């Protein structure tokens, strides 16, 4: 990693008008400061006069940092690629809640000034890896994600039955709409909606959250990052699917074995915030409400 960066890649959601509108002035601003700019192919093709751009994988290999314009979905796609090359990534929120894209559009240029001065922190975030072993395939299917791995029914509103083990210990058979295994970063995403707890992103662990379990005995479970969760798809389950970060998926067959564990790679997130994670939570989730801050007395 090179900070402050002299080559910056820009990735954006071409479907967002705000991202397209930002690009010309942003590229000009950087070039005036002698920073080389590379545009990802998708967003470059949506803006006239800026060339054809380069594919995401090629862009990542040629830059010192990546700037993502969009929401968390755009960030997740870029983050998986950036992790492979250990290139730091900064998100600018043009979407909704934006837990991953921490910089607001209104703060873009002050944030970039700090980035070019090297006045930022690099926060490594653990990723989750899924390995699927099927009787119909000799080689395992392996993918990694920043937020979560979800096992669910593919196209019907029916339960799945999953035999769960942690290491060599059997946890039991889960009958539910599905299972989410989230990283601490992903604890504020799908897992939170399914009733899972919020975990500080720098904590090392994996969070297994059942989706609408048939038995109330199954509850979210935080396991050590060094442990492996093993899932076997029930033999009566048809058209189950495994999905990472809501974007990468494949069908599962009855009897398939899925091993979920901490990935070797990490995402290097560029952080400009000075407030604590809990202050960010209060802001994003509006815990403080409309009233002003109050201080708890000792």
C-alpha positions as CSV (number, residue, x, y, z in Angstrom):
1,X,0.0,0.0,0.0
2,X,1.2,3.5,-0.8
3,X,-0.1,6.5,1.2
4,X,-0.5,9.2,0.3
5,X,-1.6,7.8,-3.1
6,X,-0.3,9.1,-6.4
7,X,-2.6,6.8,-8.5
8,X,-6.3,6.6,-7.5
9,X,-8.9,4.4,-9.1
10,X,-12.5,5.6,-9.2
11,X,-15.4,3.1,-9.1
12,X,-19.0,4.2,-9.2
13,X,-22.6,3.0,-9.6
14,X,-23.4,4.1,-13.2
15,X,-27.1,3.9,-12.4
16,X,-26.8,6.7,-9.8
17,X,-27.0,10.2,-11.4
18,X,-25.1,11.7,-8.5
19,X,-22.1,9.5,-9.2
20,X,-22.1,10.3,-12.9
21,X,-22.4,14.1,-12.1
22,X,-19.4,14.0,-9.7
23,X,-16.9,12.3,-12.1
24,X,-15.7,15.2,-14.4
25,X,-15.0,17.7,-11.7
26,X,-13.5,15.0,-9.4
27,X,-11.1,13.8,-12.1
28,X,-10.1,17.3,-12.9
29,X,-9.5,18.2,-9.2
30,X,-7.2,15.2,-8.8
31,X,-5.2,15.8,-12.0
32,X,-4.7,19.4,-10.9
33,X,-2.9,17.9,-7.8
34,X,-0.8,15.7,-10.0
35,X,-2.7,12.5,-9.1
36,X,-3.1,10.0,-11.8
37,X,-6.8,8.9,-12.2
38,X,-8.1,5.6,-13.5
39,X,-11.8,5.1,-14.1
40,X,-13.6,1.8,-13.9
41,X,-15.1,0.7,-17.2
42,X,-18.7,0.9,-16.0
43,X,-18.8,4.4,-14.7
44,X,-16.4,5.7,-17.4
45,X,-18.8,4.5,-20.1
46,X,-21.7,6.5,-18.5
47,X,-19.8,9.8,-18.7
48,X,-18.9,11.5,-22.0
49,X,-15.3,12.6,-22.8
50,X,-13.5,10.5,-20.2
51,X,-12.5,7.5,-22.3
52,X,-13.5,3.9,-22.0
53,X,-12.0,3.1,-18.6
54,X,-10.6,-0.2,-17.5
55,X,-12.1,-3.4,-15.9
56,X,-12.2,-3.4,-12.2
57,X,-9.6,-6.1,-11.7
58,X,-7.1,-4.3,-13.9
59,X,-7.8,-1.0,-12.2
60,X,-7.1,-2.4,-8.8
61,X,-3.7,-3.8,-9.8
62,X,-2.6,-0.3,-11.1
63,X,-3.6,2.1,-8.3
64,X,-2.5,3.0,-4.8
65,X,-6.1,3.5,-3.5
66,X,-9.6,3.1,-4.7
67,X,-12.4,5.6,-4.3
68,X,-15.9,4.2,-4.5
69,X,-18.9,6.5,-5.3
70,X,-22.2,4.9,-4.4
71,X,-23.9,2.8,-1.7
72,X,-22.8,-0.2,0.2
73,X,-23.5,-2.6,-2.7
74,X,-21.1,-0.8,-5.0
75,X,-18.5,-0.7,-2.1
76,X,-18.8,-4.5,-1.5
77,X,-18.1,-5.4,-5.1
78,X,-15.0,-3.2,-5.2
79,X,-13.8,-4.3,-1.7
80,X,-13.6,-8.0,-2.7
81,X,-11.3,-7.1,-5.6
82,X,-9.3,-4.6,-3.6
83,X,-8.7,-7.3,-0.9
84,X,-7.0,-9.5,-3.4
85,X,-4.3,-6.9,-4.0
86,X,-4.3,-5.3,-0.6
87,X,-5.2,-1.9,-2.0
88,X,-6.9,0.5,0.5
89,X,-10.5,1.6,-0.3
90,X,-12.5,4.7,0.6
91,X,-16.3,4.8,0.2
92,X,-18.3,8.0,-0.5
93,X,-22.0,7.5,0.3
94,X,-24.4,8.4,-2.4
95,X,-27.0,5.8,-1.3
96,X,-29.0,5.3,1.9
97,X,-27.8,4.3,5.3
98,X,-24.2,3.6,4.2
99,X,-22.4,1.8,7.0
100,X,-19.5,1.0,4.7
101,X,-19.4,4.2,2.6
102,X,-18.6,6.4,5.6
103,X,-17.8,9.7,3.8
104,X,-20.8,11.9,2.8
105,X,-20.9,13.5,-0.6
106,X,-20.7,16.9,1.1
107,X,-17.4,15.9,2.8
108,X,-15.8,14.5,-0.4
109,X,-13.2,17.2,-1.1
110,X,-12.1,17.7,2.5
111,X,-11.8,13.9,2.8
112,X,-9.6,13.8,-0.4
113,X,-7.4,16.6,0.9
114,X,-6.7,14.5,4.0
115,X,-6.2,11.4,1.9
116,X,-3.6,13.1,-0.3
117,X,-1.8,14.4,2.8
118,X,-1.7,10.9,4.3
119,X,-3.9,12.1,7.2
120,X,-6.0,8.9,7.3
121,X,-6.0,5.5,9.1
122,X,-6.1,2.1,7.5
123,X,-8.5,-0.2,9.3
124,X,-8.2,-3.9,8.3
125,X,-11.5,-5.7,8.2
126,X,-11.8,-9.5,8.3
127,X,-13.6,-11.3,5.6
128,X,-15.5,-14.6,5.5
129,X,-14.8,-17.5,3.2
130,X,-17.2,-20.2,2.1
131,X,-16.1,-23.6,0.7
132,X,-18.7,-25.8,-1.0
133,X,-18.0,-29.5,-1.5
134,X,-20.4,-31.3,-3.7
135,X,-20.6,-35.0,-4.6
136,X,-21.1,-33.9,-8.2
137,X,-17.8,-31.9,-8.3
138,X,-14.3,-32.9,-7.4
139,X,-13.0,-29.3,-6.8
140,X,-14.5,-27.2,-4.1
141,X,-16.2,-23.9,-4.9
142,X,-14.5,-21.1,-2.9
143,X,-15.5,-17.5,-2.5
144,X,-14.9,-14.7,0.0
145,X,-17.1,-11.8,1.1
146,X,-16.8,-8.8,3.4
147,X,-20.3,-8.8,4.9
148,X,-21.8,-12.3,5.0
149,X,-22.5,-15.8,3.7
150,X,-26.2,-16.7,3.5
151,X,-27.7,-20.1,2.9
152,X,-31.3,-19.9,1.8
153,X,-34.0,-21.4,-0.4
154,X,-33.4,-20.3,-4.0
155,X,-36.9,-19.6,-5.4
156,X,-39.6,-20.8,-3.0
157,X,-40.8,-19.5,0.4
158,X,-39.9,-22.8,2.1
159,X,-37.7,-23.7,5.0
160,X,-34.3,-25.3,4.6
161,X,-32.9,-28.0,6.9
162,X,-29.2,-27.6,7.8
163,X,-27.1,-29.8,10.0
164,X,-24.6,-27.6,11.8
165,X,-21.3,-28.3,13.4
166,X,-18.6,-26.1,15.0
167,X,-15.4,-28.0,14.6
168,X,-16.2,-31.6,15.5
169,X,-19.1,-30.6,17.8
170,X,-22.6,-31.1,16.4
171,X,-24.9,-28.1,17.1
172,X,-28.1,-29.7,15.8
173,X,-30.4,-29.4,12.8
174,X,-31.6,-25.9,12.0
175,X,-35.0,-25.7,10.3
176,X,-35.5,-22.1,9.2
177,X,-35.8,-19.7,6.2
178,X,-32.0,-19.7,6.1
179,X,-28.8,-19.0,8.0
180,X,-26.6,-15.9,7.9
181,X,-22.9,-16.1,8.9
182,X,-21.7,-12.5,9.1
183,X,-18.4,-10.8,9.9
184,X,-18.4,-8.0,12.5
185,X,-18.5,-5.6,9.5
186,X,-21.6,-7.4,8.2
187,X,-23.3,-7.5,11.6
188,X,-25.1,-4.2,10.7
189,X,-26.4,-5.6,7.4
190,X,-28.7,-8.6,6.8
191,X,-27.9,-10.2,10.2
192,X,-29.1,-7.1,12.0
193,X,-32.5,-7.3,10.2
194,X,-32.8,-10.9,11.2
195,X,-32.3,-10.1,14.9
196,X,-28.6,-10.5,15.3
197,X,-26.5,-8.2,17.5
198,X,-24.3,-5.4,16.4
199,X,-20.6,-6.2,16.8
200,X,-17.7,-3.7,16.7
201,X,-16.0,-4.2,13.2
202,X,-12.5,-4.7,14.6
203,X,-13.5,-7.6,16.8
204,X,-12.4,-11.0,15.4
205,X,-15.3,-13.4,15.2
206,X,-18.1,-14.8,13.0
207,X,-21.8,-14.4,13.8
208,X,-24.3,-17.2,12.9
209,X,-27.8,-15.8,12.8
210,X,-30.8,-18.0,11.9
211,X,-33.5,-16.5,9.7
212,X,-36.9,-17.1,11.1
213,X,-36.0,-20.4,12.9
214,X,-38.8,-23.0,13.3
215,X,-37.5,-23.6,16.9
216,X,-37.0,-20.8,19.3
217,X,-34.0,-22.7,20.7
218,X,-31.8,-21.4,17.9
219,X,-30.4,-18.0,18.6
220,X,-27.6,-15.9,17.1
221,X,-24.2,-17.3,18.1
222,X,-20.9,-15.5,18.0
223,X,-18.0,-17.9,17.4
224,X,-14.2,-17.4,17.5
225,X,-12.6,-16.3,14.2
226,X,-10.4,-19.3,14.5
227,X,-13.3,-21.8,14.5
228,X,-15.0,-23.3,11.4
229,X,-18.7,-23.6,11.0
230,X,-19.7,-26.7,9.0
231,X,-23.1,-26.9,7.3
232,X,-24.6,-29.9,5.6
233,X,-27.7,-29.3,3.4
234,X,-30.5,-31.6,4.3
235,X,-31.3,-34.4,1.8
236,X,-34.9,-33.2,1.5
237,X,-33.9,-29.6,0.6
238,X,-34.3,-28.8,-3.1
239,X,-32.8,-25.7,-4.8
240,X,-31.1,-24.2,-1.8
241,X,-28.6,-21.4,-2.6
242,X,-25.5,-19.9,-1.0
243,X,-24.9,-16.2,-1.5
244,X,-22.0,-14.0,-0.4
245,X,-22.5,-10.2,0.2
246,X,-25.9,-10.5,-1.6
247,X,-24.0,-10.6,-4.9
248,X,-22.1,-13.8,-5.5
249,X,-24.0,-17.1,-5.4
250,X,-24.5,-20.6,-6.6
251,X,-27.0,-23.4,-6.1
252,X,-26.6,-26.1,-3.5
253,X,-27.5,-29.7,-3.8
254,X,-28.9,-32.0,-1.1
255,X,-26.1,-33.4,0.9
256,X,-23.6,-30.6,0.0
257,X,-21.1,-29.6,2.7
258,X,-20.4,-26.0,3.3
259,X,-17.4,-24.9,5.4
260,X,-17.5,-21.3,6.6
261,X,-14.5,-19.7,8.2
262,X,-12.4,-16.5,8.4
263,X,-10.8,-15.7,5.0
264,X,-7.1,-15.2,4.7
265,X,-7.5,-11.9,3.0
266,X,-8.7,-8.6,4.5
267,X,-10.2,-5.4,3.3
268,X,-8.1,-2.3,4.0
269,X,-10.6,0.4,4.7
270,X,-9.5,4.0,4.7
271,X,-10.9,5.7,7.7
272,X,-11.2,9.5,8.3
273,X,-13.5,9.5,11.2
274,X,-12.4,10.8,14.6
275,X,-15.5,9.7,16.5
276,X,-15.9,6.2,18.0
277,X,-17.8,3.4,16.3
278,X,-20.6,3.9,18.9
279,X,-21.0,7.5,17.8
280,X,-21.3,6.3,14.2
281,X,-24.0,3.9,15.3
282,X,-25.9,6.6,17.1
283,X,-25.8,8.8,14.0
284,X,-26.7,6.1,11.5
285,X,-29.4,4.5,13.5
286,X,-30.7,7.7,15.0
287,X,-30.5,6.4,18.5
288,X,-30.2,9.9,20.0
289,X,-33.6,10.9,18.5
290,X,-34.4,14.6,17.9
291,X,-33.2,15.7,21.3
292,X,-29.7,17.0,22.0
293,X,-27.0,14.9,23.5
294,X,-27.2,14.1,27.2
295,X,-24.3,13.1,29.4
296,X,-24.7,10.2,31.7
297,X,-23.4,11.2,35.1
298,X,-21.1,8.9,37.0
